[in-house]
Amino acid sequence: MTDCREITVKTKKKRSWAVLGFGCGCLFLIVLLAVGLLLYAGWQGYKESPMMVEVQNYAAQLEDPYTLSPDQTDQLFSYGYPEAFTILFYEEETLSGGTETVRLEVWDYYSQAVGLTFINGELTAEDPIEMDDLGTLEPLPYYPEQFSAFMSLDEVVAAAGIDSYAEIPLEKEFLKDGVVYYASALTFGMVDGELRYIEALALSD
């Protein structure tokens, strides 16, 4: 379900994606493409056969699911909380042959025409945003630290305080055990019951 106040930013943002290549390489591009396809497929399914779910009871909420890094805390002092944000979780192979979880975040400040990119809490890019006039933006009811990697659906719903949402299972041929969810000003994707992507959309009055 999409809140009527939600807006879509029509003009693409210019980002220094080359900076994001640090530590990610081709894997990052593959993951980003997969997320884009997942959301597109989910939206197509949403238009065709939405399955609405009303939340009856909230599960126990995690305490402090994520702790902001020093870089992120510094930016909060400078800009405040973002007017929109996107978080992507994926696993990357380490030099020792193991894997580590990567948390890629983009914080957008439309009224200040700047976007910040963090990888595992480290500020890696600060880019200007080109966009149309969005009018007055309202504060988001969500914060980046509410969400952590691989949360369950119940944990996401409780952390965000969602009252209802649309659930769109993806075709097995596209992504096995992949599901996209749409709530008020919030979109998130899960694979095998674990949170992999979440996007909080800017609100205008």
Secondary structure, DSSP 8 states (H G I E B T S, - for coil): ---TTB----S-----HHHHTTTTHHHHHHHHHHHHHHHHHHHHHHHH--EEEE--S-----SSSS---HHHHHHHHHH-S-SEEEEEEEEEE-TTS-EEEEEEEEEEEGGGTEEEEEETTEEEEEEE--------EE--S--GGG--TT--HHHHHHHHT-SEEEEEE--TTT-TTEEEEEETTEEEEEETTEEEEEEE--EE-
